[in-house]
Amino acid sequence: VEEMRGVGDGAGVALDQVWAANLVEELEAYHPRLREGGHCSDAYVGGVVQGHNEDWSEEAKWYFYFLELHLPDHVCSGLAYPGVLLGNAVVWGGRLYSTQNALFPTQYGPGLASTFLQRRAVCGPPPRGIPDAVRTLTASGTWALGASVNLVDLVSGEMASVETHRSAYAVRPVHGNWTHFNMYKLPPFVGIDPPGDASTRHRQARADALPPPTTVGDVAALLSDTHDPALPVYRPSTLATLVVDIAGRVILGWANASATSCAPHYRWSF
């Protein structure tokens, strides 16, 4: 709360407005129109590479930024939006890296907000490996909504896909190929999404039709794919692409451009 108060003071806006920005995932659940068209895309090659398309409103294309947050005992970095604490979209700190796919189950209610839970899971006191992060995501209390959280241990290369809904969760260690979009994929959650997410269905179908990726370049190509003219993987609402190269020990970033259209705009070593 003190950090949000500081954001509000610096921006000259009321604390309530900063609270609203940090509850954007939960607020979208109450306004179906805001989630039309889908959100983010993720692709894994277990132990080798993890890639993420940060998809949101085209109106946000020129307003997101990369942030480095100096905490008392470590540094946390990632992609952030105006007024929103680091943790909502893409975040890494110490040995842990995380991305999120928004999910919109039909049942939701009072509970904890995803931004704060993910911030605590990744940017909490080190050491923070995947088991620590999973415990934070699943044992801190009831989520107001739920999310798909994609975790990478930058030291060991271990990867995991975590789905949450209210007080329930499922974890899939990723040892081979795995993709995730904006619908639940793990038991017992399959089928709890509202009908009509055509974008996720099309992106998943395209990913399944392609040869399984094995390299950084393959994952970059999948996240840049525009084969489906109506509902492609890479689209106008793709704000950024980030790819974690475990062997190269680097996070590659593209802003407002596909990962196959140009050299990375950003490189963060780990």
C-alpha atoms as an extended CHARMM CRD file, in Angstrom:
* protein
*
       270  EXT
         1         1  VAL       CA              0.0000000000        0.0000000000        0.0000000000  PROA      1               0.0000000000
         2         2  GLU       CA              2.8510000000        2.4070000000        0.7540000000  PROA      2               0.0000000000
         3         3  GLU       CA              4.2990000000        1.7650000000       -2.6970000000  PROA      3               0.0000000000
         4         4  MET       CA              0.9110000000        2.4460000000       -4.3070000000  PROA      4               0.0000000000
         5         5  ARG       CA              0.5660000000        5.5980000000       -2.2390000000  PROA      5               0.0000000000
         6         6  GLY       CA              3.9510000000        6.7160000000       -3.5250000000  PROA      6               0.0000000000
         7         7  VAL       CA              2.8720000000        6.0110000000       -7.1130000000  PROA      7               0.0000000000
         8         8  GLY       CA             -0.2520000000        8.0930000000       -6.5770000000  PROA      8               0.0000000000
         9         9  ASP       CA              1.6630000000       10.9530000000       -4.9860000000  PROA      9               0.0000000000
        10        10  GLY       CA              4.2120000000       10.9760000000       -7.8070000000  PROA      10              0.0000000000
        11        11  ALA       CA              1.5470000000       10.8600000000      -10.5210000000  PROA      11              0.0000000000
        12        12  GLY       CA             -0.7510000000       13.3230000000       -8.7890000000  PROA      12              0.0000000000
        13        13  VAL       CA             -3.7060000000       10.9400000000       -8.6730000000  PROA      13              0.0000000000
        14        14  ALA       CA             -5.8320000000        9.5860000000       -5.8360000000  PROA      14              0.0000000000
        15        15  LEU       CA             -4.8470000000        6.3460000000       -4.1220000000  PROA      15              0.0000000000
        16        16  ASP       CA             -8.2120000000        4.8590000000       -5.1560000000  PROA      16              0.0000000000
        17        17  GLN       CA             -7.1960000000        5.2400000000       -8.8080000000  PROA      17              0.0000000000
        18        18  VAL       CA             -3.9640000000        3.3470000000       -8.1720000000  PROA      18              0.0000000000
        19        19  TRP       CA             -5.9200000000        0.6060000000       -6.3920000000  PROA      19              0.0000000000
        20        20  ALA       CA             -8.2130000000        0.3370000000       -9.4430000000  PROA      20              0.0000000000
        21        21  ALA       CA             -5.2120000000       -0.0070000000      -11.7780000000  PROA      21              0.0000000000
        22        22  ASN       CA             -3.8250000000       -2.8450000000       -9.6630000000  PROA      22              0.0000000000
        23        23  LEU       CA             -7.1730000000       -4.6620000000       -9.6970000000  PROA      23              0.0000000000
        24        24  VAL       CA             -7.5350000000       -4.5080000000      -13.4750000000  PROA      24              0.0000000000
        25        25  GLU       CA             -7.5420000000       -8.2980000000      -13.9570000000  PROA      25              0.0000000000
        26        26  GLU       CA            -10.3510000000       -8.7320000000      -11.4570000000  PROA      26              0.0000000000
        27        27  LEU       CA            -12.3280000000       -5.7480000000      -12.7790000000  PROA      27              0.0000000000
        28        28  GLU       CA            -12.1950000000       -7.1420000000      -16.3070000000  PROA      28              0.0000000000
        29        29  ALA       CA            -14.0640000000      -10.2300000000      -15.0930000000  PROA      29              0.0000000000
        30        30  TYR       CA            -17.0850000000       -8.0370000000      -14.4210000000  PROA      30              0.0000000000
        31        31  HSD       CA            -16.9980000000       -6.5260000000      -17.9310000000  PROA      31              0.0000000000
        32        32  PRO       CA            -16.9930000000       -9.2640000000      -20.5930000000  PROA      32              0.0000000000
        33        33  ARG       CA            -16.4210000000       -6.7330000000      -23.3800000000  PROA      33              0.0000000000
        34        34  LEU       CA            -12.9990000000       -5.8750000000      -21.9060000000  PROA      34              0.0000000000
        35        35  ARG       CA            -11.7510000000       -9.4440000000      -22.2680000000  PROA      35              0.0000000000
        36        36  GLU       CA            -12.9490000000       -9.9750000000      -25.8430000000  PROA      36              0.0000000000
        37        37  GLY       CA            -10.1670000000      -11.0010000000      -28.1940000000  PROA      37              0.0000000000
        38        38  GLY       CA             -8.0770000000      -12.8010000000      -25.6370000000  PROA      38              0.0000000000
        39        39  HSD       CA             -4.9250000000      -11.9130000000      -23.8120000000  PROA      39              0.0000000000
        40        40  CYS       CA             -1.4260000000      -13.4090000000      -23.6410000000  PROA      40              0.0000000000
        41        41  SER       CA              0.2810000000      -16.4270000000      -25.2390000000  PROA      41              0.0000000000
        42        42  ASP       CA              3.0470000000      -18.6280000000      -23.7960000000  PROA      42              0.0000000000
        43        43  ALA       CA              5.1850000000      -21.4160000000      -25.2520000000  PROA      43              0.0000000000
        44        44  TYR       CA              7.6860000000      -23.6630000000      -23.4970000000  PROA      44              0.0000000000
        45        45  VAL       CA             10.4520000000      -26.0480000000      -24.3990000000  PROA      45              0.0000000000
        46        46  GLY       CA             11.1540000000      -27.4980000000      -20.9830000000  PROA      46              0.0000000000
        47        47  GLY       CA             14.6190000000      -26.6650000000      -19.6790000000  PROA      47              0.0000000000
        48        48  VAL       CA             15.5230000000      -24.8100000000      -22.8970000000  PROA      48              0.0000000000
        49        49  VAL       CA             13.3440000000      -21.7910000000      -23.6420000000  PROA      49              0.0000000000
        50        50  GLN       CA             10.1570000000      -20.0640000000      -22.5120000000  PROA      50              0.0000000000
        51        51  GLY       CA              8.4100000000      -17.3910000000      -24.5650000000  PROA      51              0.0000000000
        52        52  HSD       CA              5.5900000000      -14.9570000000      -23.8470000000  PROA      52              0.0000000000
        53        53  ASN       CA              3.4720000000      -12.5610000000      -25.9040000000  PROA      53              0.0000000000
        54        54  GLU       CA              2.1290000000       -9.7360000000      -23.7540000000  PROA      54              0.0000000000
        55        55  ASP       CA             -1.2730000000       -9.0200000000      -25.3120000000  PROA      55              0.0000000000
        56        56  TRP       CA             -3.6780000000       -6.4030000000      -24.0690000000  PROA      56              0.0000000000
        57        57  SER       CA             -5.5090000000       -3.3570000000      -25.3780000000  PROA      57              0.0000000000
        58        58  GLU       CA             -3.9440000000       -1.6060000000      -28.3580000000  PROA      58              0.0000000000
        59        59  GLU       CA             -4.4310000000        1.5970000000      -26.3850000000  PROA      59              0.0000000000
        60        60  ALA       CA             -1.6310000000        0.4170000000      -24.0750000000  PROA      60              0.0000000000
        61        61  LYS       CA              0.9370000000        0.0500000000      -26.8770000000  PROA      61              0.0000000000
        62        62  TRP       CA              2.7940000000        3.2460000000      -26.0030000000  PROA      62              0.0000000000
        63        63  TYR       CA              2.2800000000        3.2350000000      -22.2510000000  PROA      63              0.0000000000
        64        64  PHE       CA              3.9260000000        0.0790000000      -20.8940000000  PROA      64              0.0000000000
        65        65  TYR       CA              7.5450000000        0.1200000000      -19.7630000000  PROA      65              0.0000000000
        66        66  PHE       CA             10.3020000000       -2.0460000000      -18.2970000000  PROA      66              0.0000000000
        67        67  LEU       CA             11.0840000000       -1.4060000000      -14.6650000000  PROA      67              0.0000000000
        68        68  GLU       CA             13.9210000000       -2.3260000000      -12.2860000000  PROA      68              0.0000000000
        69        69  LEU       CA             12.8650000000       -2.2510000000       -8.6540000000  PROA      69              0.0000000000
        70        70  HSD       CA             15.5690000000       -2.1040000000       -5.9840000000  PROA      70              0.0000000000
        71        71  LEU       CA             14.3040000000       -3.8520000000       -2.8620000000  PROA      71              0.0000000000
        72        72  PRO       CA             16.2230000000       -4.0140000000        0.4390000000  PROA      72              0.0000000000
        73        73  ASP       CA             17.9330000000       -7.3320000000       -0.3020000000  PROA      73              0.0000000000
        74        74  HSD       CA             17.5630000000       -7.9100000000       -4.0610000000  PROA      74              0.0000000000
        75        75  VAL       CA             16.4240000000       -6.4850000000       -7.4000000000  PROA      75              0.0000000000
        76        76  CYS       CA             13.1730000000       -7.3310000000       -9.2020000000  PROA      76              0.0000000000
        77        77  SER       CA             12.5650000000       -6.4030000000      -12.8590000000  PROA      77              0.0000000000
        78        78  GLY       CA              9.8610000000       -6.7340000000      -15.4670000000  PROA      78              0.0000000000
        79        79  LEU       CA              7.1790000000       -5.2470000000      -17.6790000000  PROA      79              0.0000000000
        80        80  ALA       CA              4.7270000000       -2.8940000000      -16.0030000000  PROA      80              0.0000000000
        81        81  TYR       CA              1.7950000000       -0.6410000000      -16.8150000000  PROA      81              0.0000000000
        82        82  PRO       CA              1.1220000000        2.8770000000      -15.5040000000  PROA      82              0.0000000000
        83        83  GLY       CA              0.0890000000        2.7510000000      -11.8660000000  PROA      83              0.0000000000
        84        84  VAL       CA              0.3800000000       -1.0430000000      -11.6370000000  PROA      84              0.0000000000
        85        85  LEU       CA              2.9020000000       -2.6500000000       -9.3020000000  PROA      85              0.0000000000
        86        86  LEU       CA              5.5230000000       -4.9110000000      -10.7920000000  PROA      86              0.0000000000
        87        87  GLY       CA              4.1210000000       -8.4540000000      -10.8420000000  PROA      87              0.0000000000
        88        88  ASN       CA              1.0640000000       -8.2080000000      -13.0500000000  PROA      88              0.0000000000
        89        89  ALA       CA              2.5260000000       -9.1690000000      -16.4280000000  PROA      89              0.0000000000
        90        90  VAL       CA              6.1560000000      -10.3050000000      -16.6960000000  PROA      90              0.0000000000
        91        91  VAL       CA              8.4930000000      -10.2050000000      -13.7070000000  PROA      91              0.0000000000
        92        92  TRP       CA             11.8330000000      -11.6960000000      -12.6940000000  PROA      92              0.0000000000
        93        93  GLY       CA             14.0080000000      -11.4840000000       -9.6260000000  PROA      93              0.0000000000
        94        94  GLY       CA             16.8360000000      -13.5850000000       -8.2210000000  PROA      94              0.0000000000
        95        95  ARG       CA             16.5020000000      -17.0220000000       -9.8200000000  PROA      95              0.0000000000
        96        96  LEU       CA             12.8120000000      -16.8230000000      -10.6980000000  PROA      96              0.0000000000
        97        97  TYR       CA             10.9860000000      -15.5680000000      -13.8190000000  PROA      97              0.0000000000
        98        98  SER       CA              7.2120000000      -15.4130000000      -14.2450000000  PROA      98              0.0000000000
        99        99  THR       CA              4.5880000000      -14.5210000000      -16.8420000000  PROA      99              0.0000000000
       100       100  GLN       CA              0.8060000000      -14.5630000000      -16.6670000000  PROA      100             0.0000000000
       101       101  ASN       CA             -2.0470000000      -15.6460000000      -18.9370000000  PROA      101             0.0000000000
       102       102  ALA       CA             -5.3080000000      -14.0310000000      -17.8810000000  PROA      102             0.0000000000
       103       103  LEU       CA             -8.1240000000      -16.4960000000      -17.1940000000  PROA      103             0.0000000000
       104       104  PHE       CA            -11.7870000000      -15.6700000000      -16.7420000000  PROA      104             0.0000000000
       105       105  PRO       CA            -13.6670000000      -18.4630000000      -14.9620000000  PROA      105             0.0000000000
       106       106  THR       CA            -17.4260000000      -18.1390000000      -14.6800000000  PROA      106             0.0000000000
       107       107  GLN       CA            -17.2640000000      -18.1170000000      -10.8710000000  PROA      107             0.0000000000
       108       108  TYR       CA            -15.4270000000      -15.3970000000       -8.9620000000  PROA      108             0.0000000000
       109       109  GLY       CA            -15.8980000000      -13.3570000000       -5.8220000000  PROA      109             0.0000000000
       110       110  PRO       CA            -14.1300000000      -11.6050000000       -2.9340000000  PROA      110             0.0000000000
       111       111  GLY       CA            -10.5180000000      -12.6360000000       -2.5370000000  PROA      111             0.0000000000
       112       112  LEU       CA             -6.8910000000      -11.7800000000       -3.2130000000  PROA      112             0.0000000000
       113       113  ALA       CA             -5.8010000000       -9.9490000000       -6.3640000000  PROA      113             0.0000000000
       114       114  SER       CA             -3.4330000000      -11.6010000000       -8.8360000000  PROA      114             0.0000000000
       115       115  THR       CA             -0.9970000000       -8.6650000000       -9.0660000000  PROA      115             0.0000000000
       116       116  PHE       CA             -0.1840000000       -8.7890000000       -5.3620000000  PROA      116             0.0000000000
       117       117  LEU       CA              0.0850000000      -12.5800000000       -5.2250000000  PROA      117             0.0000000000
       118       118  GLN       CA              2.4320000000      -12.7680000000       -8.1970000000  PROA      118             0.0000000000
       119       119  ARG       CA              4.5290000000       -9.8970000000       -6.8820000000  PROA      119             0.0000000000
       120       120  ARG       CA              4.9650000000      -11.7310000000       -3.5680000000  PROA      120             0.0000000000
       121       121  ALA       CA              5.7010000000      -15.0380000000       -5.2870000000  PROA      121             0.0000000000
       122       122  VAL       CA              8.5380000000      -13.7010000000       -7.4560000000  PROA      122             0.0000000000
       123       123  CYS       CA              9.8110000000      -10.6230000000       -5.6310000000  PROA      123             0.0000000000
       124       124  GLY       CA              9.6260000000      -11.9390000000       -2.0880000000  PROA      124             0.0000000000
       125       125  PRO       CA             12.8300000000      -12.4030000000       -0.0480000000  PROA      125             0.0000000000
       126       126  PRO       CA             15.3630000000      -14.6920000000       -1.7890000000  PROA      126             0.0000000000
       127       127  PRO       CA             15.9670000000      -17.5090000000       -2.3880000000  PROA      127             0.0000000000
       128       128  ARG       CA             12.8210000000      -17.9180000000       -4.4700000000  PROA      128             0.0000000000
       129       129  GLY       CA             12.7040000000      -21.1280000000       -6.4640000000  PROA      129             0.0000000000
       130       130  ILE       CA              9.6330000000      -22.6630000000       -8.0880000000  PROA      130             0.0000000000
       131       131  PRO       CA              8.5050000000      -24.5540000000       -4.9460000000  PROA      131             0.0000000000
       132       132  ASP       CA              8.5740000000      -21.2950000000       -2.9460000000  PROA      132             0.0000000000
       133       133  ALA       CA              6.6280000000      -19.4870000000       -5.6630000000  PROA      133             0.0000000000
       134       134  VAL       CA              4.0130000000      -22.2390000000       -5.9350000000  PROA      134             0.0000000000
       135       135  ARG       CA              3.4760000000      -22.1710000000       -2.1660000000  PROA      135             0.0000000000
       136       136  THR       CA              2.9540000000      -18.4090000000       -2.2420000000  PROA      136             0.0000000000
       137       137  LEU       CA              0.5530000000      -18.6100000000       -5.1730000000  PROA      137             0.0000000000
       138       138  THR       CA             -1.5000000000      -21.4530000000       -3.7020000000  PROA      138             0.0000000000
       139       139  ALA       CA             -1.3320000000      -21.1020000000        0.0960000000  PROA      139             0.0000000000
       140       140  SER       CA             -1.7380000000      -17.3620000000        0.6720000000  PROA      140             0.0000000000
       141       141  GLY       CA             -5.5420000000      -17.4250000000        0.5910000000  PROA      141             0.0000000000
       142       142  THR       CA             -8.4490000000      -17.4630000000       -1.8320000000  PROA      142             0.0000000000
       143       143  TRP       CA             -7.9790000000      -15.7440000000       -5.1950000000  PROA      143             0.0000000000
       144       144  ALA       CA            -10.7440000000      -13.3940000000       -6.2620000000  PROA      144             0.0000000000
       145       145  LEU       CA            -10.4450000000      -14.8250000000       -9.7520000000  PROA      145             0.0000000000
       146       146  GLY       CA             -7.5820000000      -17.0190000000      -10.9160000000  PROA      146             0.0000000000
       147       147  ALA       CA             -4.7670000000      -17.0550000000      -13.4420000000  PROA      147             0.0000000000
       148       148  SER       CA             -2.2720000000      -19.1150000000      -15.3750000000  PROA      148             0.0000000000
       149       149  VAL       CA              1.2000000000      -18.3680000000      -14.0240000000  PROA      149             0.0000000000
       150       150  ASN       CA              4.2130000000      -19.5690000000      -16.0130000000  PROA      150             0.0000000000
       151       151  LEU       CA              7.3330000000      -20.0760000000      -13.8800000000  PROA      151             0.0000000000
       152       152  VAL       CA             10.9820000000      -20.5040000000      -14.8750000000  PROA      152             0.0000000000
       153       153  ASP       CA             13.9340000000      -21.1740000000      -12.5820000000  PROA      153             0.0000000000
       154       154  LEU       CA             16.7040000000      -19.1950000000      -14.2730000000  PROA      154             0.0000000000
       155       155  VAL       CA             19.4250000000      -21.2240000000      -12.5420000000  PROA      155             0.0000000000
       156       156  SER       CA             18.2630000000      -24.8180000000      -13.0060000000  PROA      156             0.0000000000
       157       157  GLY       CA             16.0720000000      -24.3320000000      -16.0920000000  PROA      157             0.0000000000
       158       158  GLU       CA             13.1340000000      -25.9470000000      -14.2800000000  PROA      158             0.0000000000
       159       159  MET       CA              9.7450000000      -24.7780000000      -15.5840000000  PROA      159             0.0000000000
       160       160  ALA       CA              6.1650000000      -25.1140000000      -14.3800000000  PROA      160             0.0000000000
       161       161  SER       CA              2.6670000000      -24.0870000000      -15.4510000000  PROA      161             0.0000000000
       162       162  VAL       CA              0.4120000000      -23.1560000000      -12.5160000000  PROA      162             0.0000000000
       163       163  GLU       CA             -3.3450000000      -22.6400000000      -12.8030000000  PROA      163             0.0000000000
       164       164  THR       CA             -5.3580000000      -21.1720000000       -9.9430000000  PROA      164             0.0000000000
       165       165  HSD       CA             -9.0430000000      -20.6210000000       -9.3180000000  PROA      165             0.0000000000
       166       166  ARG       CA            -10.2900000000      -19.2920000000       -5.9940000000  PROA      166             0.0000000000
       167       167  SER       CA             -8.7560000000      -21.6590000000       -3.3900000000  PROA      167             0.0000000000
       168       168  ALA       CA             -7.9280000000      -24.4920000000       -5.8310000000  PROA      168             0.0000000000
       169       169  TYR       CA             -4.8580000000      -24.9560000000       -8.0030000000  PROA      169             0.0000000000
       170       170  ALA       CA             -3.0780000000      -27.3050000000      -10.3900000000  PROA      170             0.0000000000
       171       171  VAL       CA              0.6200000000      -27.5050000000      -11.2330000000  PROA      171             0.0000000000
       172       172  ARG       CA              2.2230000000      -29.0600000000      -14.3150000000  PROA      172             0.0000000000
       173       173  PRO       CA              6.0300000000      -29.3820000000      -14.3800000000  PROA      173             0.0000000000
       174       174  VAL       CA              7.0800000000      -28.7350000000      -17.9740000000  PROA      174             0.0000000000
       175       175  HSD       CA              9.6840000000      -31.1350000000      -19.3480000000  PROA      175             0.0000000000
       176       176  GLY       CA              8.8770000000      -30.9510000000      -23.0460000000  PROA      176             0.0000000000
       177       177  ASN       CA              6.5950000000      -28.7990000000      -25.1720000000  PROA      177             0.0000000000
       178       178  TRP       CA              3.7230000000      -26.8700000000      -23.6270000000  PROA      178             0.0000000000
       179       179  THR       CA              1.6330000000      -23.8890000000      -24.6740000000  PROA      179             0.0000000000
       180       180  HSD       CA             -0.8480000000      -21.8200000000      -22.7370000000  PROA      180             0.0000000000
       181       181  PHE       CA             -3.3100000000      -19.1520000000      -23.7900000000  PROA      181             0.0000000000
       182       182  ASN       CA             -6.4260000000      -17.8420000000      -22.0090000000  PROA      182             0.0000000000
       183       183  MET       CA             -8.4080000000      -20.9360000000      -21.1080000000  PROA      183             0.0000000000
       184       184  TYR       CA             -7.8360000000      -23.5080000000      -18.3740000000  PROA      184             0.0000000000
       185       185  LYS       CA             -5.9900000000      -26.6440000000      -19.5260000000  PROA      185             0.0000000000
       186       186  LEU       CA             -5.3170000000      -28.6070000000      -16.3250000000  PROA      186             0.0000000000
       187       187  PRO       CA             -7.6910000000      -30.8530000000      -14.3520000000  PROA      187             0.0000000000
       188       188  PRO       CA             -9.8820000000      -30.1480000000      -12.4380000000  PROA      188             0.0000000000
       189       189  PHE       CA            -10.4240000000      -26.8040000000      -14.1790000000  PROA      189             0.0000000000
       190       190  VAL       CA            -11.0130000000      -27.8270000000      -17.8020000000  PROA      190             0.0000000000
       191       191  GLY       CA            -14.3720000000      -26.4900000000      -18.9100000000  PROA      191             0.0000000000
       192       192  ILE       CA            -14.9120000000      -23.8010000000      -16.2610000000  PROA      192             0.0000000000
       193       193  ASP       CA            -14.2120000000      -21.0030000000      -18.7320000000  PROA      193             0.0000000000
       194       194  PRO       CA            -17.1140000000      -19.1400000000      -20.3050000000  PROA      194             0.0000000000
       195       195  PRO       CA            -17.8650000000      -20.2360000000      -23.8890000000  PROA      195             0.0000000000
       196       196  GLY       CA            -16.8670000000      -18.1240000000      -26.8280000000  PROA      196             0.0000000000
       197       197  ASP       CA            -13.1120000000      -17.5250000000      -26.4690000000  PROA      197             0.0000000000
       198       198  ALA       CA            -12.4900000000      -18.0100000000      -30.1690000000  PROA      198             0.0000000000
       199       199  SER       CA             -9.0680000000      -16.3620000000      -30.0060000000  PROA      199             0.0000000000
       200       200  THR       CA             -7.6660000000      -18.9050000000      -27.5510000000  PROA      200             0.0000000000
       201       201  ARG       CA             -9.1410000000      -21.7880000000      -29.5510000000  PROA      201             0.0000000000
       202       202  HSD       CA             -7.5920000000      -20.5060000000      -32.7710000000  PROA      202             0.0000000000
       203       203  ARG       CA             -4.1820000000      -19.8090000000      -31.2060000000  PROA      203             0.0000000000
       204       204  GLN       CA             -4.1340000000      -23.2290000000      -29.5410000000  PROA      204             0.0000000000
       205       205  ALA       CA             -5.1270000000      -24.9460000000      -32.7890000000  PROA      205             0.0000000000
       206       206  ARG       CA             -2.3430000000      -23.1800000000      -34.6760000000  PROA      206             0.0000000000
       207       207  ALA       CA              0.2390000000      -24.0860000000      -32.0340000000  PROA      207             0.0000000000
       208       208  ASP       CA             -0.8960000000      -27.7210000000      -32.1530000000  PROA      208             0.0000000000
       209       209  ALA       CA             -0.6590000000      -27.7840000000      -35.9610000000  PROA      209             0.0000000000
       210       210  LEU       CA              2.9590000000      -26.5870000000      -36.0700000000  PROA      210             0.0000000000
       211       211  PRO       CA              5.9540000000      -28.8870000000      -35.5030000000  PROA      211             0.0000000000
       212       212  PRO       CA              6.8850000000      -28.8950000000      -31.8070000000  PROA      212             0.0000000000
       213       213  PRO       CA              9.4090000000      -26.1070000000      -31.1610000000  PROA      213             0.0000000000
       214       214  THR       CA             12.8540000000      -27.1310000000      -29.9410000000  PROA      214             0.0000000000
       215       215  THR       CA             14.9010000000      -23.9200000000      -30.0910000000  PROA      215             0.0000000000
       216       216  VAL       CA             14.7580000000      -20.2430000000      -29.1890000000  PROA      216             0.0000000000
       217       217  GLY       CA             14.1130000000      -19.4670000000      -32.8620000000  PROA      217             0.0000000000
       218       218  ASP       CA             11.2320000000      -21.9330000000      -33.0200000000  PROA      218             0.0000000000
       219       219  VAL       CA              9.5150000000      -20.3480000000      -30.0250000000  PROA      219             0.0000000000
       220       220  ALA       CA             10.0840000000      -16.8610000000      -31.4610000000  PROA      220             0.0000000000
       221       221  ALA       CA              8.5100000000      -18.0150000000      -34.7440000000  PROA      221             0.0000000000
       222       222  LEU       CA              5.4860000000      -19.5100000000      -32.9780000000  PROA      222             0.0000000000
       223       223  LEU       CA              4.8620000000      -16.3010000000      -31.0310000000  PROA      223             0.0000000000
       224       224  SER       CA              5.2310000000      -14.2920000000      -34.2740000000  PROA      224             0.0000000000
       225       225  ASP       CA              2.8560000000      -16.4840000000      -36.2840000000  PROA      225             0.0000000000
       226       226  THR       CA              0.1680000000      -14.7430000000      -38.3740000000  PROA      226             0.0000000000
       227       227  HSD       CA             -0.9960000000      -17.7560000000      -40.4050000000  PROA      227             0.0000000000
       228       228  ASP       CA             -4.5950000000      -17.4260000000      -39.1710000000  PROA      228             0.0000000000
       229       229  PRO       CA             -5.7540000000      -14.1640000000      -40.7890000000  PROA      229             0.0000000000
       230       230  ALA       CA             -8.7150000000      -13.7100000000      -38.4460000000  PROA      230             0.0000000000
       231       231  LEU       CA             -7.2680000000      -14.6880000000      -35.0520000000  PROA      231             0.0000000000
       232       232  PRO       CA             -3.4780000000      -15.0290000000      -35.2820000000  PROA      232             0.0000000000
       233       233  VAL       CA             -1.0120000000      -15.6860000000      -32.4740000000  PROA      233             0.0000000000
       234       234  TYR       CA              0.7780000000      -12.3790000000      -33.0910000000  PROA      234             0.0000000000
       235       235  ARG       CA             -1.7400000000       -9.5870000000      -33.5660000000  PROA      235             0.0000000000
       236       236  PRO       CA             -2.1980000000       -5.8110000000      -33.2700000000  PROA      236             0.0000000000
       237       237  SER       CA             -2.8350000000       -6.1670000000      -29.5260000000  PROA      237             0.0000000000
       238       238  THR       CA              0.5590000000       -7.8530000000      -28.9680000000  PROA      238             0.0000000000
       239       239  LEU       CA              2.5130000000       -5.2370000000      -27.0640000000  PROA      239             0.0000000000
       240       240  ALA       CA              5.7230000000       -7.1360000000      -26.3810000000  PROA      240             0.0000000000
       241       241  THR       CA              7.3940000000      -10.5260000000      -26.7930000000  PROA      241             0.0000000000
       242       242  LEU       CA              9.8680000000      -11.8920000000      -24.2460000000  PROA      242             0.0000000000
       243       243  VAL       CA             11.9100000000      -15.0660000000      -24.6890000000  PROA      243             0.0000000000
       244       244  VAL       CA             14.0370000000      -16.7080000000      -21.9840000000  PROA      244             0.0000000000
       245       245  ASP       CA             17.0860000000      -18.5060000000      -23.4000000000  PROA      245             0.0000000000
       246       246  ILE       CA             18.3340000000      -20.8040000000      -20.6370000000  PROA      246             0.0000000000
       247       247  ALA       CA             21.5800000000      -21.8600000000      -22.3380000000  PROA      247             0.0000000000
       248       248  GLY       CA             22.3980000000      -18.3020000000      -23.3900000000  PROA      248             0.0000000000
       249       249  ARG       CA             21.4420000000      -16.9910000000      -19.9320000000  PROA      249             0.0000000000
       250       250  VAL       CA             19.5880000000      -14.0720000000      -21.4570000000  PROA      250             0.0000000000
       251       251  ILE       CA             16.0520000000      -12.6940000000      -21.6670000000  PROA      251             0.0000000000
       252       252  LEU       CA             15.3000000000      -11.2320000000      -25.0990000000  PROA      252             0.0000000000
       253       253  GLY       CA             12.6330000000       -8.5670000000      -25.5360000000  PROA      253             0.0000000000
       254       254  TRP       CA             10.7630000000       -7.0160000000      -28.4610000000  PROA      254             0.0000000000
       255       255  ALA       CA              8.4010000000       -4.0540000000      -28.0870000000  PROA      255             0.0000000000
       256       256  ASN       CA              5.6200000000       -3.4170000000      -30.6160000000  PROA      256             0.0000000000
       257       257  ALA       CA              7.3080000000       -5.7130000000      -33.1410000000  PROA      257             0.0000000000
       258       258  SER       CA              7.2840000000       -9.4460000000      -33.6910000000  PROA      258             0.0000000000
       259       259  ALA       CA             10.2600000000      -11.5430000000      -32.6290000000  PROA      259             0.0000000000
       260       260  THR       CA             10.9870000000      -12.5190000000      -36.2440000000  PROA      260             0.0000000000
       261       261  SER       CA             10.7520000000       -9.0220000000      -37.7280000000  PROA      261             0.0000000000
       262       262  CYS       CA             13.9300000000       -7.5470000000      -36.2250000000  PROA      262             0.0000000000
       263       263  ALA       CA             16.7320000000       -8.0590000000      -33.7200000000  PROA      263             0.0000000000
       264       264  PRO       CA             15.6960000000       -7.8980000000      -30.0500000000  PROA      264             0.0000000000
       265       265  HSD       CA             15.2090000000       -4.4090000000      -28.6900000000  PROA      265             0.0000000000
       266       266  TYR       CA             16.3140000000       -5.5370000000      -25.2300000000  PROA      266             0.0000000000
       267       267  ARG       CA             18.6790000000       -8.1160000000      -23.7360000000  PROA      267             0.0000000000
       268       268  TRP       CA             18.8260000000       -8.8290000000      -20.0120000000  PROA      268             0.0000000000
       269       269  SER       CA             21.5140000000      -11.2290000000      -18.8010000000  PROA      269             0.0000000000
       270       270  PHE       CA             20.8960000000      -13.4450000000      -15.7790000000  PROA      270             0.0000000000
